[in-house]
Amino acid sequence: MTEQLKQLRDRIDSIDSELLKLINMRAELAQQIGHQKNGVTYRPERESQVLARLQQLNPGPLTNEHITQLFIEIISACRAMEEPLSIAYLGPQGTFSEEAVTKRFGSTVAALACNSIDDVFRKVESGTASYGVVPVENSTEGAVGRTMDLLLQTSLTVCGEIELPVHQCLIAQQTDLTVIQKIYSHPQSFAQCLGWLNKHLPNLQAIARIDTASNADAARIAAADKNAAAIAGRKAADVFGLKICAKNIEDDPNNTTRFLVIGTQQVSASGKDKTSIVTSTSNRPGAIHELLAPFARYQVSMNRLESRPSRRGLWEYVFFIDIEGHQQDENVAKALEEIRNKATFLKILGSYPSA
Ligand SMILES: C=C(O[C@@H]1C=C(C(=O)O)C=C[C@H]1O)C(=O)O
């Protein structure tokens, strides 16, 4: 070892000793805060402020994404000193939902794989899990209907959102595409990769496309059949020991899935929030225009408007709306108050920090 290398490593060692001390001091403070809280440990608004502040202060060379991931892990460990969180998600292991859990909560949580979106809601409603993570929309494929239908019925609140860039891979036991006779995947993932499949697969007509309940299920099946491939994330290839034949095969390179964190808590304002509501109105000319007019009047921006069958009458709809701001912000509160007076139905799903 050269003298210069030794000196650099000595400096890293002494910085690590400092970091070790500081991180443990941080954990002790989190524990003290935990003793002062009654009830809810996880404070999404505070975590979002902590991360936003660090991003603003970050002098580099580490990027804001690096800093965010590092601090999410530090916060995750500190939070666990107060109380370990259990998070239900749409399993099995290796799904994008699992990645979304880690992206928001870090690794120091008990992640609970569920068989269905319904099961995620049930686990949180029954108190078996503290929070749940469910997919709500994809930038290519649109809304996840089941999540929206369950949001309408549930007593749970929306406590957060997670945006996850979704990069699909074609994975198999080997990388020779000519032996592939079947491809397994979730219908949403097939739809996200249609262009690539049509362009790159030899003998496309002869290849069966088989739907599975999740990408990770597709990977599990492909791991037991040498003539099969799966479309899934990199994580699923790791979990099931498969090779990556092609990566980033999604047709839109910005392909992103948005997930919601569901729980039982009303989240306080962070300063940069969103509010999700479901509403409906009578079926007459101009009714929707009138219903939404207060948003324009009080300068509330609408990020999303999605209609779903209400399941109460033929051709009757409910509207899922995301707006900017917290329900306690004055302009949002006034707009929602007016809407409540006009709507035949209004449910505020929750306010939470913007991703
Ligand atoms: C320490 C706290 O508890 C949790 C841990 C946090 C942290 O480590 O920074 C932030 C918010 C909470 O989820 C707190 O509420 O400040």
The ligand as a Tripos MOL2 file, in Angstrom:
@<TRIPOS>MOLECULE
LIG
   16    16     1     0     0
SMALL
NO_CHARGES

@<TRIPOS>ATOM
      1 C1        -37.9500   11.0030   15.2400 C.2       1 LIG1
      2 C2        -39.2100   11.0300   14.8630 C.2       1 LIG1
      3 O1        -39.9330    9.8780   14.5290 O.3       1 LIG1
      4 C3        -39.8630    9.2490   13.2530 C.3       1 LIG1
      5 C4        -38.4840    9.2690   12.7440 C.2       1 LIG1
      6 C5        -38.0070   10.3790   12.0700 C.2       1 LIG1
      7 C6        -36.5230   10.5860   11.8560 C.2       1 LIG1
      8 O2        -35.7610    9.6780   12.1340 O.co2     1 LIG1
      9 O3        -36.1310   11.6900   11.4170 O.co2     1 LIG1
     10 C7        -38.9160   11.3120   11.5790 C.2       1 LIG1
     11 C8        -40.2800   11.1690   11.7340 C.2       1 LIG1
     12 C9        -40.8570    9.9620   12.3640 C.3       1 LIG1
     13 O4        -41.3410    9.1180   11.3490 O.3       1 LIG1
     14 C10       -39.9780   12.3060   14.8020 C.2       1 LIG1
     15 O5        -41.2170   12.2870   14.7870 O.co2     1 LIG1
     16 O6        -39.3320   13.3820   14.7540 O.co2     1 LIG1
@<TRIPOS>BOND
     1     1     2 2
     2     2     3 1
     3     2    14 1
     4     3     4 1
     5     4     5 1
     6     4    12 1
     7     5     6 2
     8     6     7 1
     9     6    10 1
    10     7     8 2
    11     7     9 1
    12    10    11 2
    13    11    12 1
    14    12    13 1
    15    14    15 2
    16    14    16 1
@<TRIPOS>SUBSTRUCTURE
     1 LIG1         1 GROUP 0 **** ****
